Amino acid sequence: MKDFFNNIKISRRMDLFITFILVLLNLFMALSLIERIYFRFDLTNDKKYSLSHHTKDVLREIKKPLSIKVFFSPNLPAPYNSYERYLKDLLLEYRSIAKDKIKIEFVDLKKNPDAPKDYGIFPMTIEVVEKDQVQYKSSYMGITFSYGDMIEKIQALSTTEGLEYKITAIIKKMIDKVNKINSLDGSFEVLLIGNTKIPVENIENLEKVVAGAVLSVKEKLNGKVSYMYVDNINERNKAFELIAQYKLPPINLTGLNYDKNLFPDGKAYIGIILKYKDNYRVINILEEDEEGTIYLMGKYMIEESIMGNVENLLAIKKKVGYLMGHGEPYFIDPYGSEESGDSVSRLAKFIDENYEFKPINIQKTPIPDDVDMLLIVEPKFPISEEEFYKIDQFIMKGKPVSVFASGLFFPVSDKAELMSGKIPIGIIPRTGLFEFLSNYGIIIENNLILDKNCYKIEIPKIYGGGVQNVYYAPLVERENISQHHPVTKKVKGMYLLKSSSINVVSQNDRKIDVLIKTSKGAWQEREGISLSPAYLGMRIPSKDKMTNFITAVSVEGRFKSIYNKKEVGFIPETTDGKIIVVASGDMAKNSVLDLDGTSPNSIFVRNIIDWALGNEKLIDLRVKGLTYNPPKKTSDFTKSFIKWFNTFGTAIIIVLIGIILWRLDVQRRKRIKKEFLNKFSKRGE
């Protein structure tokens, strides 16, 4: 047999063909095997395509089946078509950890076009270029999560940045919610107050719609819900006792066609009172559309609103108290109006994703015990000594306080004044806040920091063109951002707006971290400075008068109370105090924070909240895969070297390689010639 195979003669062409066929068969078998084994290698620095340890820990907490449904319209244009692929890969990672506890379904909207509406997912409008024309198209890009009787959703996937953070936060919230509900030691009372005579759309279905919503809530809360409807016409006395007890706000009927005999004062009362033990929430069930028509919410919306308030009453979320009553930026934009750049509505929305944003006025009442963090943003009017005492004792309890306030305030009375060309002038806000913070060794200077390394805007050609430096919007580069503190690590660039400088008095029992500072090309201006770019451009000092300034710090450790009271409950000091100060109120406003919350400035502000409340794992998730990654700053010499190397370096390297190969070839020829001559001489002998 051995001789048989040895005697077989195969041509070289046939040998190559057989080898080629065998290689193809091996590749086919290898690919078939790989299809059955899921694995990936993530070579990115921040492991963008791998699940974090926190996500894996959360997935291990899943006790019941978790259903994830994805609704994506077919044939989406770029970049939206890539979102679905990225989401699919990410969800496969989730399932590889949770195994059969997660069920994923990508719903085919060609077969089920109305499926998203059944889950409360509504279309978003995207811009599409077709036939060389810009068109607008309604498309679905939503996700729903079902765990037990709980449903959460992502209405529209507008970006893949921070997607793992969003999904993991939702799953964690659902797990905590189910665990809390399963351990309830009481029941909820739902009181509906209203009547069907109020002149609003769909009011004739009031009891049916609300009863249906309450029934769904009852199923989710394991039956621990009681329901009662009080008609405030037929049961007037009982209804108005409840209205007075729970402070149900009235509905103004002015402009509506209403029965003046039933509503003589032009006001009506309608709403839900949700009560649990000694606490309650008032829930509005009416909405107003863009045309001003008031209508009764649908069953699904009322159910969602009740469940949201259930979460608040059960304290599933930590509460962030937002100090009000001193001219602070408002946190809600008026219905139907565009977002105001001077409000903090975006920050409030970001906080509400994982916590509860709670406006508080402490002028006459104490800081509620359930508030876990206090947020102070740009007060404009004096804060009383009594209020400062309450804030001091809040710090002494070991609860964090975050302050966003500049040492100078630039008031604008109205938009007309600004449009007329009047430039705001900096004044010192006399609130008492700066003196209060200085008692803890944190000093906000009454100045405005300007920087040559700043944001630039293009001037329209009709106004002469060119570039305008906005000196009061310094650009902050990586080397001036702490890469060690959890709040700022991996934030590689951002900008400031109308910021002041901070000085901190160091103490042995406190840890002080400088989070942000300006470049060395910065200088300061005092009270009375104008924001006119041309004026500021004329005030640039010489280089020896420029330096960098600290604009954001965190201080934690031992703090002593600045008061000395002997009343019951007074706390003289704490070893776990935590104060974060950003010397710019604008850093918390809509004018700086982007809508999706994924810009470096938004990440920075959101990280402050998470770090203050002890959720550093959420920070690690949020900063994964940040797309803003500016190159490291290099010297002029390095830039010139790279420039000239790119121009001539390749040619020089090719010439050098050619010379080396030529010399090697010459040496090889000499060696061959020498060996040949040696052999020839031996034969001659």
Helices and strands as residue ranges (DSSP letters): H 2-7, H 12-35, H 53-60, E 66-72, H 80-98, G 99-101, E 102-107, H 115-118, E 124-130, E 133-139, E 141-147, E 150-154, H 163-182, E 188-194, G 203-205, H 206-220, E 225-231, H 236-246, E 251-252, E 267-268, E 271-276, E 279-283, E 286-288, E 294-296, H 299-313, E 319-323, H 345-354, E 356-360, E 371-377, H 385-396, E 401-404, H 415-419, H 433-438, E 442-444, E 448-451, E 454-458, G 461-463, E 467-477, G 478-480, E 493-495, E 502-504, E 510-517, E 522-525, H 533-537, G 543-545, E 550-560, E 573-582, G 585-588, H 600-612, H 616-622, H 636-644, I 645-649, H 650-684
